[in-house]
């Protein structure tokens, strides 16, 4: 593993048909090799555009949120997260050779998935108040109910977070994906 950058390890594993369960331990091992004593939270996800099956491995992030018919389906995607990367998730000296579980969920047409870091909900206002999950959900649901496409709903959420906090002191990463079945020619 020495001499291999973490991003190349992930890419190499993916390009050789590695599964999500294969990728997380490879990144964990590379991180431990190259940046010891550091942690990294991550979600590795795959959405099948034909079937709508969502598969993911959560390493220390808040659970993804499912937005269906203009509301959040509470706990639909809540699973026990794995430890953050860098703590010995997979194979390595003194660590069991265990791949993290790959979670799966069948989406319905029009479902939206929101994946976010804790830096979003923990964004602080100048007075010290958190942005919070309730406000996160409210902003996305209102944008969805207003008929806004996913990119515009994401822009609204980004503006709302920055308006709340002024500037961010932690990473605040958000991903909003909407699934509609691909139409195959008859």
LINBEL-V830876 format. One record per pair of residues at least 12 apart in sequence whose ideal C-beta (glycine too) atoms are under 10 Angstrom apart, sorted by sequence separation. I is the first residue (numbers start at 1). J is the second residue. D is the distance in whole Angstrom. If there is no record, write none. Layout:
i=<I/I>
j=<J/J>
d=<D/D>
This chain:
i=<10/11/13/14/28/44/45/54/63/64/65/66/119/120/121/123/141/143/10/13/27/43/44/45/63/64/65/120/121/123/140/143/161/9/10/12/13/28/43/44/63/64/121/139/140/142/143/158/11/27/42/43/44/63/64/85/118/120/121/142/9/10/42/43/62/63/120/121/140/158/9/10/13/27/41/42/43/63/82/83/116/139/140/143/157/8/9/24/41/42/43/63/82/139/142/9/23/24/40/41/42/43/45/58/62/81/82/139/157/6/7/9/10/24/39/40/41/43/58/61/116/139/140/154/6/9/23/39/41/43/56/58/60/61/80/136/139/154/155/4/6/8/9/22/57/58/59/60/79/81/114/135/138/139/154/6/7/20/21/23/54/56/58/59/60/61/80/114/153/154/6/9/20/57/58/59/60/79/116/136/152/1/4/5/6/9/19/20/57/59/60/78/79/135/136/139/150/151/153/4/6/20/59/60/77/79/114/131/135/150/6/19/59/60/149/150/151/1/2/5/6/59/77/112/150/1/4/5/6/60/76/112/131/135/149/150/3/4/14/59/131/1/2/3/28/112/131/1/2/10/14/25/27/57/112/131/132/144/1/24/131/143/6/10/21/23/24/110/130/131/140/144/20/22/24/76/129/130/19/20/21/77/114/129/140/20/76/77/113/120/123/131/19/43/73/77/112/120/123/125/126/136/64/66/68/69/114/123/125/126/41/42/63/68/70/72/114/121/124/125/126/41/44/59/64/66/69/112/116/120/123/124/125/126/131/41/42/57/58/66/68/69/70/72/112/119/123/124/41/42/57/58/67/68/114/122/123/124/39/40/41/57/67/68/123/124/39/40/41/57/58/66/67/116/120/123/124/38/39/40/56/57/66/67/119/122/123/124/38/39/40/55/56/65/66/67/122/123/38/39/55/56/65/66/120/122/37/54/55/56/64/65/119/123/35/36/54/55/64/65/119/120/122/35/53/54/64/65/119/120/121/34/53/54/62/63/64/118/119/120/31/32/52/53/54/62/63/117/118/119/120/28/31/32/52/53/61/62/117/118/119/120/28/30/31/32/51/52/61/62/117/118/119/28/29/30/31/32/44/46/51/52/61/62/116/117/28/29/32/45/52/54/56/58/60/61/116/117/24/27/28/31/32/44/45/46/48/60/62/115/116/117/27/28/29/33/48/52/54/56/62/115/116/25/28/29/32/47/62/114/115/116/24/28/29/32/72/114/115/27/28/29/113/114/115/25/26/27/28/29/32/74/113/114/25/26/28/29/72/112/113/24/25/26/72/112/113/24/25/29/47/71/72/111/112/113/23/25/28/111/112/22/45/65/72/110/111/21/72/109/110/111/25/45/67/70/71/107/109/110/62/65/70/107/108/109/110/25/28/43/65/70/72/107/109/25/43/67/70/71/107/108/25/43/62/67/70/71/107/24/25/42/65/69/70/23/24/41/65/67/68/69/70/21/22/23/41/67/70/21/24/41/6/20/21/19/20/21/22/20/21/20/19/20/67/67/1/1/67/64/65/67/61/64/54/54/53/52/51/52/52/41/43/45/47/49/51/52/42/48/49/50/51/41/43/45/47/49/50/49/50/48/50>
j=<22/23/25/26/40/56/57/66/75/76/77/78/131/132/133/135/153/155/23/26/40/56/57/58/76/77/78/133/134/136/153/156/174/23/24/26/27/42/57/58/77/78/135/153/154/156/157/172/26/42/57/58/59/78/79/100/133/135/136/157/25/26/58/59/78/79/136/137/156/174/26/27/30/44/58/59/60/80/99/100/133/156/157/160/174/26/27/42/59/60/61/81/100/157/160/28/42/43/59/60/61/62/64/77/81/100/101/158/176/26/27/29/30/44/59/60/61/63/78/81/136/159/160/174/27/30/44/60/62/64/77/79/81/82/101/157/160/175/176/26/28/30/31/44/79/80/81/82/101/103/136/157/160/161/176/29/30/43/44/46/77/79/81/82/83/84/103/137/176/177/30/33/44/81/82/83/84/103/140/160/176/26/29/30/31/34/44/45/82/84/85/103/104/160/161/164/175/176/178/30/32/46/85/86/103/105/140/157/161/176/33/46/86/87/176/177/178/29/30/33/34/87/105/140/178/30/33/34/35/89/105/141/160/164/178/179/33/34/44/89/161/32/33/34/59/143/162/33/34/42/46/57/59/89/144/163/164/176/34/57/164/176/40/44/55/57/58/144/164/165/174/178/55/57/59/111/164/165/55/56/57/113/150/165/176/57/113/114/150/157/160/168/57/81/111/115/150/158/161/163/164/174/103/105/107/108/153/162/164/165/81/82/103/108/110/112/154/161/164/165/166/82/85/100/105/107/110/153/157/161/164/165/166/167/172/83/84/99/100/108/110/111/112/114/154/161/165/166/84/85/100/101/110/111/157/165/166/167/83/84/85/101/111/112/167/168/84/85/86/102/103/111/112/161/165/168/169/84/85/86/102/103/112/113/165/168/169/170/85/86/87/102/103/112/113/114/169/170/86/87/103/104/113/114/168/170/86/103/104/105/113/114/168/172/85/86/104/105/114/115/169/170/172/86/104/105/115/116/170/171/172/86/105/106/114/115/116/170/171/172/84/85/105/106/107/115/116/170/171/172/173/82/85/86/106/107/115/116/171/172/173/174/83/85/86/87/106/107/116/117/172/173/174/84/85/86/87/88/100/102/107/108/117/118/172/173/85/86/89/102/109/111/113/115/117/118/173/174/82/85/86/89/90/102/103/104/106/118/120/173/174/175/86/87/88/92/107/111/113/115/121/174/175/85/88/89/92/107/122/174/175/176/85/89/90/93/133/175/176/89/90/91/175/176/177/88/89/90/91/92/95/137/176/177/89/90/92/93/136/176/177/89/90/91/137/177/178/90/91/95/113/137/138/177/178/179/90/92/95/178/179/90/113/133/140/178/179/90/141/178/179/180/95/115/137/140/141/177/179/180/133/136/141/178/179/180/181/97/100/115/137/142/144/179/181/98/116/140/143/144/180/181/99/117/136/141/144/145/181/99/100/117/140/144/145/99/100/117/141/143/144/145/146/98/99/100/118/144/147/99/102/119/85/99/100/99/100/101/102/101/102/102/102/103/150/153/91/92/176/175/176/178/173/177/177/179/179/179/179/180/181/171/173/175/177/179/181/182/173/179/180/181/182/173/175/177/179/181/182/182/183/182/184>
d=<10/9/9/9/8/7/8/9/8/9/7/10/9/9/5/10/9/9/6/5/8/6/5/9/9/5/9/9/9/10/6/5/8/8/9/8/8/9/7/8/5/9/8/8/8/8/7/9/10/7/8/5/8/4/9/10/10/10/6/10/10/6/8/7/9/6/6/10/8/7/5/5/10/8/9/5/9/9/10/9/9/6/6/9/6/10/6/8/6/7/5/7/4/5/10/10/9/10/8/4/7/9/8/9/8/9/8/10/8/8/9/8/8/6/9/8/5/9/10/6/7/9/9/6/6/4/5/7/9/7/8/7/6/10/9/7/5/8/10/9/9/8/9/10/10/9/7/7/8/10/8/10/9/8/5/9/8/10/9/10/8/9/4/5/6/9/9/9/6/10/4/9/5/9/6/7/4/5/10/9/10/9/9/7/6/10/10/7/7/6/8/10/10/7/8/10/10/8/9/6/10/6/5/10/8/9/6/10/9/5/8/9/9/9/10/7/9/6/10/10/6/9/6/8/4/6/8/7/8/10/7/10/8/8/8/10/9/8/9/7/6/9/6/10/8/10/10/5/9/10/10/10/9/9/7/10/9/10/9/5/5/9/9/8/9/8/9/10/9/7/9/9/6/10/6/9/8/9/9/7/7/7/9/10/7/5/10/9/10/8/10/10/9/9/9/9/6/9/5/9/9/9/9/7/9/9/9/8/5/8/9/9/9/6/10/9/9/9/8/6/6/10/10/7/9/8/8/8/9/6/6/6/8/10/9/9/8/9/8/10/8/9/10/8/10/9/4/9/5/6/5/9/9/5/8/10/9/10/9/6/7/7/7/8/9/9/4/4/10/6/7/6/4/10/10/6/7/9/7/6/7/7/8/8/10/10/8/9/9/5/10/5/5/8/6/6/9/8/5/7/7/8/7/8/9/6/8/8/5/8/5/4/6/6/10/8/7/8/6/8/8/9/9/7/6/5/5/8/4/9/9/10/7/8/10/9/8/7/5/5/9/8/9/6/6/9/10/8/9/4/7/9/5/6/6/7/7/6/5/9/7/6/9/9/5/8/8/4/8/8/6/10/9/9/9/10/9/7/9/9/9/7/6/6/8/5/4/10/9/10/7/9/9/9/9/7/7/8/7/6/6/9/10/9/9/10/10/9/8/8/5/10/9/8/9/9/9/8/6/8/7/7/7/9/7/8/7/8/10/7/4/9/7/4/6/9/10/7/8/8/5/7/8/5/8/9/10/9/9/5/9/9/7/8/5/7/8/10/9/6/5/6/2/9/5/7/8/7/6/9/8/9/9/9/5/8/10/8/9/7/8/9/8/9/8/7/5/9/6/9/7/9/9/7/8/10/6/9/7/7/8/8/6/9/8/6/10/8/9/5/7/9/9/5/6/8/9/6/10/8/10/10/6/9/9/7/5/9/9/7/7/9/8/9/5/10/5/7/10/10/10/10/9/9/7/10/8/6/9/4/9/10/9/9/6/8/8/7/10/10/5/5/7/9/10/9/10/9/8/9/9/9/9/10/9/8/10/5/10/9/6/9/9/8/6/8/8/10/10/9/9/7/9/10/8/9/6/8/5/5/10/10/8>
